[in-house]
Amino acid sequence: MDSMETDVQAVQQELPSGNLRFIHLIAGVLLVGVMLLTGWAYLQKYRIAKAMAVVESDIEQVQDALDEKTEQKLDSVVIAQNTIEAVEESSIVWSSVLTRLLTVTPLDVFYRSYSASLDGQMSVSVLTDTYDSAAQLIALLDEDNTFEDVFVSSLTKGTAEAGFDVVSFGIVFSVN
């Protein structure tokens, strides 16, 4: 061990003692600087993370508000669509009703006038030549699904100026 102690002493004598203290001082200053920079970096990282959390919270609030507005708009669209469907279902296309009426009408029956109301009631003034033709029209209207509650108040038979018989009557019915 003597030789090792001698080697250590030889090395210590070769190193100048003033330089060693200066090197320790520089190392300490560098260590403190690195620690300060590391602390500053962590502080900056914390600030950025906090700012990111605030931004993410704002984004989430805006997204929630957007979702709510979209839902409200969709609710409005659904309500509008339902209203349109209700109006379409409750409205009566009278041209279709008249077309259907003329389709089921026998050839020897003629209409003098038509009258319709908003609640789906229709009345027609009819001319034909026999009671059988009148009965046939009433039966056809009664059987057809487009018409219901068919009502005839009275039938009147007369003679036209040309000399042939005319049956005149009015029919009231509801339209489906």
BAKE-291412 format. One record per residue: residue in three letters; y, x, z of N, C-alpha, C in turn. Coordinates in steps of 0.05 Angstrom, whole numbers, plus 32768, in hexadecimal, padded with zeros to 4 digits. Layout:
% BAKE-291412
alaYXZYXZYXZ...
END
This chain:
% BAKE-291412
met7FE880108000800080008000801980118000asp801580278007802B803980078037803D7FECser8027803E7FD9803280427FBE804180297FB4met803980127FBD80467FFA7FB580617FF87FC3glu80627FFE7FDC807B7FFE7FEA808E80127FDEthr808480287FD68094803D7FCA809F80337FAFasp808F80257FA18099801A7F8780AF80067F8Aval80AC7FF57F9E80C07FE07FA480DA7FED7FACgln80D780027FBD80F080107FC680FD801E7FAFala80ED80297F9D80F880377F86810780247F74val80FC800C7F7181097FF87F5F81237FEF7F6Dgln81227FEB7F87813A7FE27F9581507FF67F94gln8149800F7F94815D80247F93816980267F77glu8159801F7F63816380207F47817780097F42leu81737FF17F4E81857FDB7F4A819E7FDE7F5Bpro81B47FDB7F4F81CC7FDC7F5E81CF7FC37F6Fser81D57FC57F8781D67FAE7F9A81ED7F9C7F93gly82037FA37F89821A7F937F8382147F807F6Basn82057F8B7F5881FF7F7A7F4081EC7F647F47leu81DA7F697F5B81C77F557F6381D57F3D7F70arg81E87F427F8081F77F2C7F8C82077F1D7F77phe82127F2B7F6482217F1E7F4E820F7F0C7F3Eile81F67F157F3881E37F067F2981DB7EED7F38his81D77EF07F5381D07ED97F6481E77EC57F63leu81FF7ECE7F6482177EBD7F6482187EAE7F49ile82147EBB7F3382147EAE7F1981FE7E9A7F17ala81E67EA17F2081CF7E8F7F2081D57E767F31gly81E17E7A7F4881E97E637F5981FD7E517F4Cval82127E5D7F3F82267E4E7F3282197E3E7F1Bleu82087E4C7F0C81FA7E3E7EF681E97E277F00leu81DB7E2C7F1681CA7E177F2281DB7DFF7F2Bval81F17E047F3782037DEF7F40820E7DE07F27gly82167DEF7F1282207DE37EF9820B7DD17EECval81F27DDB7EEB81DC7DCB7EDF81D87DB27EEFmet81D97DB57F0A81D57D9D7F1B81EC7D897F17leu82057D937F15821B7D817F1082197D737EF5leu82127D827EE1820E7D767EC681F87D627EC6thr81E27D687ED481CC7D557ED681D57D3C7EE5gly81E37D3E7EFA81EE7D277F0982017D177EF7trp82137D257EE882257D177ED682167D087EC1ala82017D147EB681F07D077EA181E37CEE7EACtyr81D87CF07EC581CC7CD87ED181E07CC37ED6leu81F87CCB7EDE820E7CB77EE382157CA97EC9gln82187CB87EB3821E7CAD7E9982077C9A7E90lys81EE7CA37E9581D77C927E8E81D87C787E9Dtyr81DF7C797EB781E17C617EC781F77C4F7EBDarg820E7C5A7EB682247C4A7EAC821C7C3C7E91ile820F7C4B7E8082067C407E6681F27C2A7E6Bala81DF7C2E7E7D81CB7C1A7E8381D87C017E8Elys81EC7C047E9F81FA7BED7EAB82097BDE7E94ala82177BEE7E8382257BE17E6D82127BD37E5Amet81FB7BDE7E5581E67BD27E4481DC7BB87E50ala81D97BB87E6B81D07B9F7E7881E57B897E75val81FE7B907E7782147B7C7E7482147B727E58val82117B837E4482117B7B7E2881F87B697E22glu81E17B717E2D81C97B617E2981CC7B457E36ser81D97B447E4D81DE7B2B7E5A81F17B197E49asp82057B267E3E82187B177E2C820A7B0D7E13ile81F97B1E7E0881E97B167DF081D77AFE7DF7glu81CB7AFF7E0E81B97AE97E1781C97ACF7E1Agln81E17AD17E2681F17AB97E2A81FA7AAE7E0Fval82027ABF7DFD820A7AB67DE381F37AA97DD4gln81DB7AB57DD681C37AAA7DC981BD7A8E7DD5asp81BF7A8C7DEF81BA7A727DFC81CD7A5D7DF3ala81E77A657DF181FC7A527DE781F67A4A7DCAleu81EE7A5E7DBA81E87A587D9E81D07A457D9Casp81BB7A4A7DAC81A47A397DAC81AB7A1C7DB4glu81BD7A1A7DC881C57A007DD181D579F17DBBlys81E77A007DAE81F679F37D9881E479EB7D81thr81D179FC7D7B81BE79F67D6681AE79DD7D6Dglu81A579DB7D86819679C47D9081A779AB7D8Egln81C079AD7D9681D279967D9581D6798D7D78lys81D979A17D6681DC799A7D4A81C3798D7D3Fleu81AC79977D478193798B7D3E8190796F7D4Aasp8198796B7D63819879517D6E81A9793E7D5Eser81C179477D5681D379377D4681C679307D2Bval81B979437D1F81AC793F7D058196792A7D09val8186792C7D1E817079197D23817C78FD7D27ile819178FB7D37819E78E17D3C81A878D67D22ala81B578E67D1281C078DD7CF981AA78D37CE6gln819478E37CE5817D78DB7CD4817178C17CDEasn816E78BE7CF8816378A57D028176788D7CFCthr819078917CFE81A3787C7CF781A178757CDAile819F78887CC9819C78837CAC818378737CA7glu816D787C7CB38153786E7CAF815578517CB9ala8162784D7CD0816578327CDB817578207CC9val818B782B7CBE819B781C7CAB818C78157C92glu817D78297C88816D78247C708158780F7C74glu814B78107C8C813677FD7C92814277E17C95ser815A77DF7CA1816577C57CA6817477B97C8Eser817A77CA7C7B818977BF7C64817677B37C50ile8180779F7C42817077917C2E817B77977C12val816A77A07C01817377A57BE5816E778B7BD6trp8184777C7BD3818277627BC8817977627BABser817F77767B9C817577777B81815777787B80ser814A77867B93812D77877B948122776C7B9Cval8130775E7BAE812877437BB7812977307B9Fleu813E77317B908141771F7B79812C77267B64thr8127773F7B60811277477B4D80F7773C7B55arg80F1773F7B6F80D777347B7980D677167B77leu80ED77097B7D80EE76EB7B7A80E976E27B5Eleu80F576F07B4B80F176E87B2F80D576EF7B25thr80C877037B3180AD770A7B2A809976F47B32val809D76E97B49808A76D47B52809176B87B48thr80A776B57B3B80B0769A7B3280A176927B19pro8096767A7B1A8089766F7B01809E766C7AEAleu8094766B7AD280A5766A7ABB80B676507AB8asp80AC763A7AC380BA76217AC180CD761B7AD8val80D476307AE780E6762D7AFE8100763D7AF7phe811776317AFD8131763E7AF78142763E7B10tyr815176537B15816376557B2C817F764F7B23arg818D763D7B3281A976377B2C81BB764A7B3Cser81B376517B5481C476637B6481B476717B7Atyr81BF76877B8281B376977B9881C8769B7BADser81C0769C7BC681D276A27BDC81C276B27BF1ala81CF76C87BFB81C176D97C0F81D476DF7C25ser81C976E67C3D81D976ED7C5481D077097C5Eleu81E177147C6F81DC772E7C7A81C3772F7C8Casp81BB77197C9781A477197CA9818A77157C9Agly818A77157C80817177147C70816976F87C67gln817A76E57C6A817576C97C61817E76C77C44met816E76B87C35817676B37C19817076967C13ser8183768A7C04817E766E7BFB8183766E7BDDval8172765E7BD08174765C7BB38174763E7BACser818276387B978183761D7B8C8171761D7B73val815D760B7B728149760D7B5D814775F37B4Dleu814175F77B33813B75E17B21812075E57B14thr811175CF7B1280F775D07B0380F275B57AF8asp80DC75B17AEA80D875977ADD80C475857AECthr80B475907AFE80A1757F7B0C809F75877B2Atyr809575757B3A8090757B7B56807A75907B59asp806775917B46805275A57B47805D75C17B44ser807175C57B31807D75DF7B2E808C75E77B47ala809975D47B5480A875DA7B6D809475E27B82ala807E75D37B85806975DA7B99805D75F67B93gln805975FC7B7A804E76167B728060762C7B7Bleu807B76297B76808E763E7B7E808E76417B9Cile808E762B7BAB808E762D7BC88075763B7BD2ala805E76357BC7804576427BCF804676607BC8leu805076677BB1805276847BA9806476937BBCleu807B76877BC3808D76957BD6808176977BF1asp807276837BFA806576837C14804F76997C15glu8041769E7BFF802C76B17BFF803676CE7BFDasp804D76D27BF1805876ED7BEC806276F97C07asn805C77127C0B806477207C24808277267C26thr808F77257C0F80AC772A7C0F80BC77147C1Cphe80B176FC7C1A80BF76E47C2480B076D77C3Bglu80BF76CD7C4E80B276BF7C6580C576A87C6Easp80B976977C7D80C8767F7C8780D4766F7C70val80C4766A7C5C80CD765B7C4480D1763E7C4Dphe80E976347C4780EF76187C4F80FD760A7C38val80F475F17C32810075E07C1E810975C77C2Cser812375C27C2B812D75AA7C3A812875907C2Bser812B75907C11812675777C028122757D7BE5leu8114756B7BD88110756C7BBB811C75537BAFthr812B75577B99813875407B8C812F75407B6Elys812575287B66811D75267B49813275157B3Bgly8139751F7B24814D75107B14814775147AF6thr8159750A7AE68156750C7AC9816E751B7ABEala8168752E7AAD817E753E7AA1818A752E7A8Aglu81A175367A8081AF75287A69819D75287A51ala818C753B7A4D817B753C7A36816375297A39gly8160751D7A50814B75097A53813275137A61phe812F752B7A68811775347A76811B75367A94asp810575357AA3810675357AC0810D75507ACBval811D75507AE1812575697AEE812175657B0Cval811475797B18811175797B358124758F7B40ser813575877B52814975997B5D8143759D7B7Bphe814475B57B85814075BA7BA1814B75D57BAAgly814E75D97BC3815775F27BCE814275FE7BE0ile814076187BDF812C76277BF0813B763B7C01val8134763C7C1A814076507C2C812876617C37phe812C767C7C378116768D7C41812276A77C4Cser811276B57C5C811A76CF7C67810D76E47C56val811B76FB7C55811177117C44810777277C57asn80EF77317C5280E477477C6280EE77627C57
END
